[in-house]
Amino acid sequence: MTKRLSSLIAFILCVFVFDLRAIETEAKQVVLYDFNTGEILFEKNGDEIMVPSSMTKIMTAHLVFERLRDGHLKLADVLLISEKSWRIQGSKMFVALNSDVFVEDLLQGVIVQSGNDACVALAEGLSGSEESFAEEMTKKAKAMGAQNTVFLNASGWPDDGHYTTAKDLALMASHTIRDFPDEYKKYYSQIDYTYNGIKQGNRNPLLYKNLGAGIVADGMKTGHTDAGGYGLVGSAIQNGHRLILVINGLPSASARDKEATALLTWGFHEFKNYKFFQKGDVVDQVDVWVGNVPSVPIVAGGQVEMVLPRTSTNDMVVKASYNSPLEAPLKAGDVVGKIEITVPGKSPKEIPLLAGQDVEKASFFNRIGMSINYLLWGKRGS
């Protein structure tokens, strides 16, 4: 049986042009990251070493979430506030010296109030010292793929050799959202928190904004030091499409607010997630040779999702290729072909095509009949 391309689904969908409307930003480092696909949609000095400031606390909280998930820690556990924790400067949740504080209070102190004191307390309580905890933070970051990150403390307090990149921060943020969706939803969108009679609002300006067009900001963390400037890791979602933004090196909180709003709204306006196939989608019905049924559905073996610019011309090809007829016997899940999606400027995407059901070989006499039918009439069938 000669192999041939039996079906070519070559339909021009929308071609996507990558010379997007230019956007400028005064931020020194920027990464706009698509959560669903892992693609970077826009970057400026994304690999440049930078000071993470309080954006460091994303990894601090991540390690706390891990301990909670693994059962090594409970929200109702209490930790002792040391003199180091009590004395640290910068933003604080105002814990009292030698007091016992619930882990959940400290967690909200880190995420909502950006408390350096809460970071030190958690680090000491979980790892014995802040230095040991920072080593764990660095190890975890590198395991996530954040290879250009070194943490020396849990809060982001200025320290030579404490650094990261915008790309690494985007990775760390995406891992937190993916690995701990319930915890992320509960704490990172919290507008304010009161501890020790002191109410403090979340420092993330995006949480207070109406970004329009169904865009909802739901996290994550701001940061500021003299060395790093004003920065923000922000996440927002629109109709299931999530973007993560990292900006840093801005001269003021108002500039940070302005740039974050502009970049996120631009990202949602210019890009859209396209889902071409879902796993199990029937792509075609294919003839079967010497089978107990005349044809079999072939289905997509995975999901194809791409984030692409909304602006379009005509230059995108989706192609399904496979042999026809397929020869029995077949098992559901057998690879029988592939789907390939080609977009200018992007690497082709491929997923396998699978047999959608079992097909047994026809009986001996039926096979003889099929062969005679084919010789006489050129038809394959049952």
C-alpha positions as CSV (number, residue, x, y, z in Angstrom):
1,M,0.0,0.0,0.0
2,T,1.6,3.3,-1.2
3,K,1.8,6.0,1.4
4,R,0.2,9.3,0.3
5,L,-1.0,12.4,1.8
6,S,-4.7,11.8,2.0
7,S,-5.9,15.0,3.5
8,L,-4.5,18.4,3.6
9,I,-6.4,20.9,5.7
10,A,-4.8,24.0,4.5
11,F,-7.0,26.9,5.4
12,I,-5.9,30.4,5.7
13,L,-7.1,31.6,9.1
14,C,-5.6,34.9,9.9
15,V,-2.0,35.8,9.6
16,F,-0.5,37.7,12.2
17,V,1.9,40.6,11.6
18,F,4.5,41.3,14.2
19,D,5.3,44.9,13.5
20,L,2.9,45.9,16.3
21,R,2.0,49.4,17.2
22,A,5.1,50.6,19.0
23,I,4.9,51.2,22.7
24,E,7.5,53.1,24.7
25,T,8.3,53.0,28.4
26,E,10.7,54.7,30.7
27,A,11.1,51.6,32.8
28,K,14.7,50.3,32.7
29,Q,13.6,46.6,32.6
30,V,10.3,45.2,31.3
31,V,8.9,41.8,30.5
32,L,5.3,41.1,29.4
33,Y,4.8,37.4,29.8
34,D,1.9,35.3,28.6
35,F,1.0,32.9,31.4
36,N,-0.9,30.4,29.2
37,T,1.8,29.8,26.6
38,G,5.0,31.0,28.4
39,E,5.8,33.4,25.6
40,I,7.3,36.8,26.1
41,L,5.3,39.3,24.2
42,F,7.4,42.4,25.0
43,E,10.7,42.9,26.7
44,K,13.2,45.6,27.4
45,N,16.5,44.5,29.0
46,G,14.7,41.4,30.2
47,D,18.0,39.6,31.0
48,E,19.7,42.6,32.6
49,I,20.7,42.1,36.2
50,M,18.6,44.2,38.5
51,V,17.7,44.8,42.1
52,P,14.4,43.0,43.0
53,S,13.6,45.1,46.1
54,S,10.4,43.9,47.8
55,M,9.5,41.8,44.7
56,T,11.8,39.3,46.4
57,K,8.8,38.6,48.7
58,I,7.2,36.6,45.9
59,M,9.7,33.8,46.5
60,T,9.4,34.2,50.3
61,A,5.7,33.5,50.1
62,H,6.2,30.7,47.6
63,L,8.4,28.8,50.0
64,V,5.8,29.3,52.8
65,F,3.0,28.0,50.5
66,E,5.2,24.9,49.8
67,R,5.6,24.2,53.5
68,L,1.9,24.6,54.0
69,R,1.1,22.3,51.1
70,D,3.5,19.6,52.3
71,G,2.1,19.7,55.8
72,H,5.3,20.9,57.4
73,L,3.6,24.1,58.5
74,K,0.1,25.2,59.4
75,L,-1.5,28.6,59.2
76,A,-2.4,28.4,62.9
77,D,1.3,27.7,63.9
78,V,2.9,30.5,65.8
79,L,6.4,31.9,65.3
80,L,8.5,33.9,67.8
81,I,9.5,37.4,66.8
82,S,13.2,37.9,67.3
83,E,15.1,41.1,67.8
84,K,16.4,41.0,64.3
85,S,12.9,40.7,62.9
86,W,11.6,43.5,65.2
87,R,14.5,45.9,64.5
88,I,14.6,45.6,60.6
89,Q,13.8,48.9,58.9
90,G,11.7,49.7,55.8
91,S,8.1,48.6,55.4
92,K,6.7,46.7,58.4
93,M,3.7,45.0,59.7
94,F,4.7,46.1,63.2
95,V,5.1,42.9,65.1
96,A,6.1,43.2,68.8
97,L,9.4,41.9,70.1
98,N,9.3,38.4,71.6
99,S,5.6,38.0,70.7
100,D,4.1,34.9,69.1
101,V,2.5,35.6,65.7
102,F,0.4,33.2,63.7
103,V,1.8,32.1,60.3
104,E,-1.2,33.4,58.5
105,D,-0.8,36.8,60.0
106,L,2.8,36.8,58.9
107,L,1.9,35.6,55.4
108,Q,-0.5,38.5,55.0
109,G,2.1,40.8,56.5
110,V,4.4,39.8,53.7
111,I,2.0,39.8,50.8
112,V,-0.4,42.6,51.7
113,Q,1.6,44.9,53.9
114,S,5.1,44.1,52.4
115,G,6.4,43.7,56.0
116,N,10.2,43.2,56.2
117,D,9.7,42.1,59.8
118,A,7.2,39.4,58.7
119,C,9.8,38.1,56.2
120,V,12.5,37.7,58.7
121,A,10.2,36.0,61.2
122,L,9.1,33.5,58.6
123,A,12.6,32.9,57.4
124,E,13.9,32.3,60.9
125,G,10.9,30.1,61.9
126,L,11.1,27.9,58.8
127,S,14.9,27.6,58.2
128,G,16.5,28.6,61.5
129,S,18.1,31.7,60.0
130,E,17.3,34.2,57.3
131,E,20.6,33.3,55.5
132,S,19.6,29.6,55.3
133,F,16.1,30.6,54.1
134,A,17.7,32.8,51.4
135,E,19.8,29.9,50.2
136,E,16.6,27.9,49.8
137,M,15.0,30.7,47.9
138,T,17.9,30.8,45.4
139,K,17.8,27.0,45.0
140,K,14.1,27.1,44.3
141,A,14.4,29.9,41.8
142,K,17.1,28.1,39.9
143,A,14.9,24.9,39.9
144,M,12.2,27.0,38.2
145,G,14.6,28.1,35.5
146,A,15.5,31.5,37.0
147,Q,19.2,31.0,36.5
148,N,20.2,34.7,36.9
149,T,18.9,35.1,40.5
150,V,20.6,35.1,43.8
151,F,18.8,35.9,47.1
152,L,20.7,37.0,50.2
153,N,17.6,37.8,52.3
154,A,13.9,37.2,52.5
155,S,12.7,40.8,52.2
156,G,14.6,42.4,49.4
157,W,16.5,44.7,51.8
158,P,19.4,46.2,49.9
159,D,22.4,43.8,50.0
160,D,25.3,43.5,47.5
161,G,24.9,40.3,45.5
162,H,21.1,40.2,45.9
163,Y,19.9,40.3,42.3
164,T,17.5,38.9,39.7
165,T,16.2,39.8,36.2
166,A,12.8,40.7,34.9
167,K,12.6,37.4,33.0
168,D,13.4,35.5,36.2
169,L,10.8,37.4,38.2
170,A,8.2,36.6,35.6
171,L,9.0,32.9,35.9
172,M,8.8,33.0,39.7
173,A,5.4,34.8,39.5
174,S,4.0,32.3,37.0
175,H,5.1,29.3,39.1
176,T,3.3,30.8,42.2
177,I,0.1,31.3,40.3
178,R,0.2,27.9,38.7
179,D,1.4,25.9,41.7
180,F,-0.8,27.6,44.3
181,P,-3.9,29.0,42.6
182,D,-6.0,29.0,45.7
183,E,-3.5,30.7,47.9
184,Y,-2.7,33.2,45.1
185,K,-6.4,34.1,44.8
186,K,-6.9,34.4,48.5
187,Y,-3.9,36.5,49.5
188,Y,-2.6,38.4,46.5
189,S,-5.8,40.2,45.7
190,Q,-6.4,41.2,49.3
191,I,-6.9,45.0,49.4
192,D,-5.8,45.6,53.0
193,Y,-4.9,44.0,56.2
194,T,-5.0,45.1,59.8
195,Y,-2.5,43.9,62.4
196,N,-1.7,45.3,65.8
197,G,-4.4,47.9,65.3
198,I,-2.7,49.2,62.2
199,K,-4.5,49.0,58.9
200,Q,-2.4,49.0,55.8
201,G,-3.5,48.9,52.1
202,N,-2.0,46.6,49.5
203,R,0.8,48.5,47.7
204,N,-0.2,47.1,44.3
205,P,-1.8,50.0,42.5
206,L,-3.4,47.8,39.8
207,L,-5.8,46.2,42.4
208,Y,-7.6,49.6,42.8
209,K,-8.1,50.2,39.1
210,N,-10.8,49.6,36.6
211,L,-8.7,48.6,33.6
212,G,-11.7,48.2,31.3
213,A,-12.6,45.6,28.7
214,G,-13.1,42.9,31.3
215,I,-9.4,43.1,32.5
216,V,-9.1,42.2,36.2
217,A,-5.8,42.7,38.0
218,D,-5.4,40.2,40.9
219,G,-1.8,40.4,42.1
220,M,1.2,40.5,42.7
221,K,4.0,42.6,44.4
222,T,5.6,46.1,44.2
223,G,9.1,47.0,45.2
224,H,11.3,50.0,45.8
225,T,14.9,50.7,46.8
226,D,17.2,53.6,45.9
227,A,19.4,51.2,43.9
228,G,16.5,49.5,42.0
229,G,14.0,52.3,41.6
230,Y,10.3,51.6,41.6
231,G,9.2,48.2,40.3
232,L,6.2,45.9,40.1
233,V,5.2,42.4,39.3
234,G,1.6,42.5,38.2
235,S,-0.8,40.0,36.9
236,A,-4.2,40.4,35.2
237,I,-6.7,38.2,33.4
238,Q,-9.2,38.8,30.7
239,N,-11.6,36.0,29.6
240,G,-9.2,33.3,30.8
241,H,-6.1,35.0,29.2
242,R,-3.6,35.9,31.8
243,L,-0.6,38.3,31.4
244,I,2.2,38.8,33.9
245,L,4.1,42.1,33.8
246,V,7.4,42.9,35.4
247,I,8.7,46.5,35.3
248,N,11.5,48.0,37.3
249,G,13.8,51.1,37.5
250,L,11.1,53.7,37.4
251,P,11.7,57.1,39.1
252,S,8.4,57.3,41.2
253,A,5.4,55.4,42.4
254,S,3.2,57.4,40.0
255,A,5.4,56.5,37.1
256,R,5.2,52.9,38.1
257,D,1.4,53.1,38.2
258,K,1.2,54.8,34.9
259,E,3.6,52.4,33.1
260,A,2.1,49.2,34.5
261,T,-1.4,50.3,33.5
262,A,-0.3,51.3,30.0
263,L,1.7,48.1,29.4
264,L,-0.9,45.7,30.6
265,T,-3.8,47.3,28.8
266,W,-1.6,47.4,25.6
267,G,-0.8,43.7,26.0
268,F,-4.5,42.7,26.2
269,H,-5.4,45.0,23.3
270,E,-2.7,43.8,21.0
271,F,-2.6,40.1,21.7
272,K,-5.1,37.3,21.9
273,N,-4.9,33.6,22.9
274,Y,-6.0,31.3,20.0
275,K,-7.0,27.7,20.8
276,F,-6.9,25.8,17.6
277,F,-7.5,22.3,18.9
278,Q,-8.4,20.7,22.2
279,K,-7.2,17.2,23.1
280,G,-9.7,14.7,21.7
281,D,-11.2,17.0,19.0
282,V,-12.2,15.0,15.9
283,V,-10.2,16.3,13.0
284,D,-11.5,14.0,10.2
285,Q,-13.1,10.6,9.4
286,V,-10.7,8.4,7.6
287,D,-11.2,5.2,5.5
288,V,-9.9,1.9,6.9
289,W,-8.4,-0.9,4.8
290,V,-9.4,-4.4,5.7
291,G,-11.0,-3.3,9.0
292,N,-14.3,-4.4,10.6
293,V,-15.6,-0.8,10.1
294,P,-15.2,1.3,7.0
295,S,-13.8,4.4,8.6
296,V,-12.4,5.7,11.9
297,P,-12.3,9.2,13.5
298,I,-8.9,10.7,14.0
299,V,-8.5,13.0,16.9
300,A,-6.1,15.7,18.1
301,G,-3.5,14.2,20.6
302,G,-3.1,17.5,22.5
303,Q,-4.0,21.1,22.7
304,V,-2.6,23.8,20.4
305,E,-2.7,27.3,22.0
306,M,-0.8,30.3,20.7
307,V,-0.8,33.9,21.7
308,L,-0.7,36.1,18.6
309,P,-1.2,39.7,17.6
310,R,-4.8,40.7,16.8
311,T,-3.8,42.6,13.7
312,S,-3.9,40.3,10.7
313,T,-3.3,39.7,7.0
314,N,-3.4,36.3,5.3
315,D,-0.5,34.0,6.0
316,M,-1.1,31.4,8.6
317,V,-1.4,27.7,7.6
318,V,-2.9,24.8,9.6
319,K,-2.3,21.5,8.0
320,A,-3.3,17.9,9.0
321,S,-1.4,15.1,7.3
322,Y,-2.0,11.3,7.5
323,N,-2.2,8.2,5.3
324,S,-5.5,7.1,3.9
325,P,-6.7,4.5,4.1
326,L,-5.4,3.4,7.5
327,E,-4.7,-0.2,7.7
328,A,-6.4,-2.3,10.4
329,P,-5.9,-3.3,13.1
330,L,-5.8,-0.1,15.1
331,K,-5.9,0.7,18.7
332,A,-7.4,3.9,20.1
333,G,-4.5,6.3,20.7
334,D,-2.3,4.9,17.9
335,V,-0.4,7.8,16.2
336,V,-1.6,8.0,12.6
337,G,-0.5,11.5,11.6
338,K,0.1,15.1,12.8
339,I,-1.2,18.6,12.8
340,E,1.2,21.4,12.0
341,I,0.5,25.1,12.5
342,T,2.9,27.5,10.8
343,V,2.9,31.2,11.7
344,P,5.4,33.8,10.3
345,G,8.0,34.6,12.9
346,K,7.3,31.7,15.2
347,S,8.4,28.1,15.5
348,P,5.9,25.6,14.0
349,K,3.6,23.9,16.4
350,E,2.9,20.2,16.0
351,I,0.6,17.7,17.8
352,P,0.0,14.1,16.9
353,L,-3.2,12.8,15.3
354,L,-4.5,9.7,17.0
355,A,-6.9,6.9,16.1
356,G,-10.2,7.7,17.9
357,Q,-11.3,4.1,18.5
358,D,-10.2,0.5,18.2
359,V,-10.5,-1.1,14.8
360,E,-10.2,-4.9,14.4
361,K,-9.1,-6.6,11.2
362,A,-12.0,-7.9,9.2
363,S,-12.7,-11.6,8.9
364,F,-10.8,-13.7,6.3
365,F,-13.8,-13.9,4.0
366,N,-14.6,-10.2,4.3
367,R,-11.0,-9.3,3.4
368,I,-11.3,-11.4,0.3
369,G,-14.5,-9.6,-0.6
370,M,-12.8,-6.2,-0.1
371,S,-9.9,-7.2,-2.3
372,I,-12.1,-8.3,-5.1
373,N,-14.2,-5.2,-4.8
374,Y,-11.1,-3.1,-5.0
375,L,-9.7,-5.0,-8.0
376,L,-13.0,-4.7,-9.9
377,W,-14.2,-1.2,-8.9
378,G,-11.2,0.5,-7.3
379,K,-13.2,0.9,-4.1
380,R,-12.0,0.1,-0.6
381,G,-14.6,-0.6,2.0
382,S,-16.5,-3.2,4.0
